[in-house]
Each structure stands twice: as C-alpha cells, then as structure tokens.
Amino acid sequence: MKNIGIDIIENKRFDSFIDNPRKYSRILSDKEKDLFMKITNKSRKREYLAGRFAAKEAVIKALAHSGYSFKYTDISVLNAPDGSPYVVLENYPACKILLSLSHSKENSVAVAVLIDKDE
Ligand SMILES: CC(C)(COP(=O)(O)OP(=O)(O)OC[C@H]1O[C@@H](n2cnc3c(N)ncnc32)[C@H](O)[C@@H]1OP(=O)(O)O)[C@@H](O)C(=O)NCCC(=O)NCCS
C-alpha cells in the first residue's frame, strides 16, 4: 500500500497549549512530552507543537485507507541525530512512513508518505 498526506497549520493556534498540560497531552505522545518539557524557548515550544500536529495530521491522511484508526498520542514524531524527523506508530508496525517537516514564523507544514515495509 502506498499513500501520501499533507497538512499545514498556523503556529499561533498553539499559543494556548504551551502552558496547558491538559491540552498538549491530547497531541503529544509520552516521549514527545518529555522532549517538549525540556524546551525552554517559548516560540520553539509553539513551533514544536504545531510541527508535531501537522506531522500527525499528514500521517493520518497517509494512513486513511489502512483500516486502522489512530489517536494523535499513538503517533510519535521524533528526530534522528542529524535532525531529520521520523515516525513511530504504536500498534501498527507493518508500514514505513517517510516524513518531512518545515516551519516558518507563521506556519508549520508536513508531508508524510506511506510505503510498503519491504521497499
Ligand atoms: C535541515 C535543514 C535543511 C532545516 O532547514 P530550515 O530551513 O532551517 O528549517 P525548516 O523549518 O525548513 O525545517 C525544520 C525541520 O526540518 C527537519 N530536519 C532537521 N534536520 C533535518 C535533516 N538533516 N534532514 C531532513 N530534515 C531535517 C526537522 O523535522 C525540523 O523540524 P523539527 O525540528 O520541528 O522536527 C537545515 O537546518 C540544515 O541544512 N541543517 C544541516 C543539516 C545536516 O544534514 N547537517 C549534517 C551535516 S552535513
């Protein structure tokens, strides 16, 4: 199965999430929360939240025909040592997802590509 998903989101939508654990816990997985809580710069926190949200929406679009449904917290968007983003999905190991993320001051955008595991 192959598919693609994209999402763009305004960073300012997350202003009220930054200091609200109830709100950011609806989006972030436990691992992402650990990383989020170590960020001290407020605008990076906002960008981090917006970027993870855009990435998860893109992943959910790419997986739309998979027959599975996902909560935001089932999806982790992490960074390799070189900074490149990758996706970890809880309870759905049978696929590989390529992800790319970009931020401007105003927006965050993400593209996710679902490919067969053996490709
Ligand atoms: C990666 C790079 C292109 C990001 O570009 P930018 O215009 O500053 O920032 P953007 O907003 O477009 O992209 C940021 C996102 O790119 C992604 N990213 C970071 N490093 C990356 C890399 N090496 N490859 C692919 N994606 C990367 C991340 O997802 C990041 O968002 P996040 O930190 O919220 O997850 C830029 O920082 C760069 O060229 N860095 C050097 C990369 C490198 O490979 N260095 C190793 C030595 S050669």
The ligand as a MOL file (V3000), in Angstrom:
LIG
                    3D

  0  0  0     0  0            999 V3000
M  V30 BEGIN CTAB
M  V30 COUNTS 48 50 0 0 0
M  V30 BEGIN ATOM
M  V30 1 C 17.7540 20.5720 7.9990 0
M  V30 2 C 17.6660 21.9890 7.4850 0
M  V30 3 C 17.5970 21.9360 5.9770 0
M  V30 4 C 16.3910 22.6340 8.0740 0
M  V30 5 O 16.0420 23.7580 7.3000 0
M  V30 6 P 15.4570 25.1020 7.9110 0
M  V30 7 O 15.0220 25.9450 6.7830 0
M  V30 8 O 16.4050 25.6510 8.9150 0
M  V30 9 O 14.2220 24.6520 8.7710 0
M  V30 10 P 12.7760 24.1050 8.3210 0
M  V30 11 O 11.7970 24.8280 9.1540 0
M  V30 12 O 12.5610 24.1150 6.8440 0
M  V30 13 O 12.8720 22.5750 8.7650 0
M  V30 14 C 12.9290 22.2160 10.1120 0
M  V30 15 C 12.6170 20.7650 10.1940 0
M  V30 16 O 13.4790 20.0530 9.3140 0
M  V30 17 C 13.6360 18.7470 9.8240 0
M  V30 18 N 15.0650 18.4410 9.7530 0
M  V30 19 C 16.0510 18.8410 10.5830 0
M  V30 20 N 17.2260 18.3140 10.1880 0
M  V30 21 C 16.9650 17.5660 9.0740 0
M  V30 22 C 17.7760 16.7740 8.2150 0
M  V30 23 N 19.0750 16.6230 8.4200 0
M  V30 24 N 17.1670 16.1490 7.1840 0
M  V30 25 C 15.8450 16.2770 6.9620 0
M  V30 26 N 15.0170 17.0120 7.7560 0
M  V30 27 C 15.5840 17.6590 8.7920 0
M  V30 28 C 13.1010 18.7220 11.2400 0
M  V30 29 O 11.9010 17.9710 11.2390 0
M  V30 30 C 12.8440 20.1750 11.5580 0
M  V30 31 O 11.6920 20.3860 12.3400 0
M  V30 32 P 11.6050 19.8850 13.8620 0
M  V30 33 O 12.9330 20.1980 14.4850 0
M  V30 34 O 10.4750 20.6500 14.4490 0
M  V30 35 O 11.3450 18.4050 13.7930 0
M  V30 36 C 18.8620 22.8490 7.9080 0
M  V30 37 O 18.8290 23.0110 9.3100 0
M  V30 38 C 20.1870 22.2330 7.5170 0
M  V30 39 O 20.5960 22.2990 6.3720 0
M  V30 40 N 20.8550 21.6430 8.5100 0
M  V30 41 C 22.0610 20.8970 8.2830 0
M  V30 42 C 21.6030 19.5190 8.0300 0
M  V30 43 C 22.6250 18.4600 8.0490 0
M  V30 44 O 22.3780 17.4480 7.4480 0
M  V30 45 N 23.7260 18.5710 8.7390 0
M  V30 46 C 24.5930 17.4820 8.8470 0
M  V30 47 C 25.9920 17.8310 8.4030 0
M  V30 48 S 26.1110 17.8380 6.6560 0
M  V30 END ATOM
M  V30 BEGIN BOND
M  V30 1 1 1 2
M  V30 2 1 2 3
M  V30 3 1 2 4
M  V30 4 1 2 36
M  V30 5 1 4 5
M  V30 6 1 5 6
M  V30 7 2 6 7
M  V30 8 1 6 8
M  V30 9 1 6 9
M  V30 10 1 9 10
M  V30 11 2 10 11
M  V30 12 1 10 12
M  V30 13 1 10 13
M  V30 14 1 13 14
M  V30 15 1 14 15
M  V30 16 1 15 16
M  V30 17 1 15 30
M  V30 18 1 16 17
M  V30 19 1 17 18
M  V30 20 1 17 28
M  V30 21 1 18 19
M  V30 22 1 18 27
M  V30 23 2 19 20
M  V30 24 1 20 21
M  V30 25 1 21 22
M  V30 26 2 21 27
M  V30 27 1 22 23
M  V30 28 2 22 24
M  V30 29 1 24 25
M  V30 30 2 25 26
M  V30 31 1 26 27
M  V30 32 1 28 29
M  V30 33 1 28 30
M  V30 34 1 30 31
M  V30 35 1 31 32
M  V30 36 2 32 33
M  V30 37 1 32 34
M  V30 38 1 32 35
M  V30 39 1 36 37
M  V30 40 1 36 38
M  V30 41 2 38 39
M  V30 42 1 38 40
M  V30 43 1 40 41
M  V30 44 1 41 42
M  V30 45 1 42 43
M  V30 46 2 43 44
M  V30 47 1 43 45
M  V30 48 1 45 46
M  V30 49 1 46 47
M  V30 50 1 47 48
M  V30 END BOND
M  V30 END CTAB
M  END
